[in-house]
Amino acid sequence: MVNAPDVSVEEAKARLRDAFPAWSIIHTRDTGRWWATRGPLTRKILDRPSDVCADTAEELADKIRAVTRDE
């Protein structure tokens, strides 16, 4: 999906932002890691992680889905 070899980092970030509009998506060039943070936090999500990190864009998408599954 977002981590296909022919997809640029910017394209992967755009796809993640479209899929998860409540999250800010970050890719660090020096480490190649992916990060996502969200805010503002509401009572509904205070007990859930507000940031996740991953090695790939696809893994990041999976982690965001896991965090938001029951929301």
C-alpha positions in Angstrom: 0.0 0.0 0.0 2.0 3.0 1.2 5.4 1.3 1.3 5.7 0.0 -2.2 9.2 0.3 -3.6 8.1 2.7 -6.4 6.3 5.0 -3.9 8.4 8.1 -2.8 8.5 9.1 0.8 6.4 12.2 0.0 3.8 10.1 -1.7 3.7 7.6 1.2 3.3 10.5 3.6 0.5 12.0 1.6 -1.3 8.6 1.5 -0.9 8.2 5.3 -2.2 11.7 5.9 -5.2 11.0 3.7 -5.9 7.7 5.5 -5.3 9.2 9.0 -6.2 12.9 8.9 -6.1 13.3 12.7 -2.5 12.2 12.8 0.7 14.2 11.8 3.0 12.0 9.8 6.8 12.4 10.0 9.6 10.5 8.2 13.2 11.1 9.4 15.8 11.0 6.7 18.7 10.3 9.0 17.2 7.1 10.5 14.6 6.3 8.0 12.0 5.9 10.8 8.4 6.8 10.5 6.4 8.6 13.3 2.8 9.6 13.8 1.4 11.9 16.5 -2.1 13.1 17.1 -3.8 15.9 19.0 -5.5 17.5 20.5 -6.3 14.7 22.9 -9.9 14.3 23.9 -11.4 12.3 26.8 -12.2 9.6 24.4 -8.6 8.9 23.5 -6.7 10.0 26.6 -6.0 6.4 27.6 -4.6 5.5 24.1 -1.2 6.2 22.7 -0.9 9.6 21.0 2.2 8.7 19.1 3.6 5.7 17.3 6.8 4.9 15.4 7.7 2.3 12.8 10.4 1.2 10.4 8.1 1.4 7.3 5.1 3.4 6.2 3.0 0.2 6.1 4.0 -0.7 9.6 3.1 2.8 10.7 -0.3 2.5 9.1 -0.8 -0.9 10.9 0.1 0.6 14.2 -2.2 3.6 13.8 -5.1 1.2 12.8 -4.4 -0.8 16.0 -4.5 2.2 18.2 -7.7 3.6 16.6 -9.5 0.3 16.1 -12.1 0.8 18.8 -12.6 4.5 18.5 
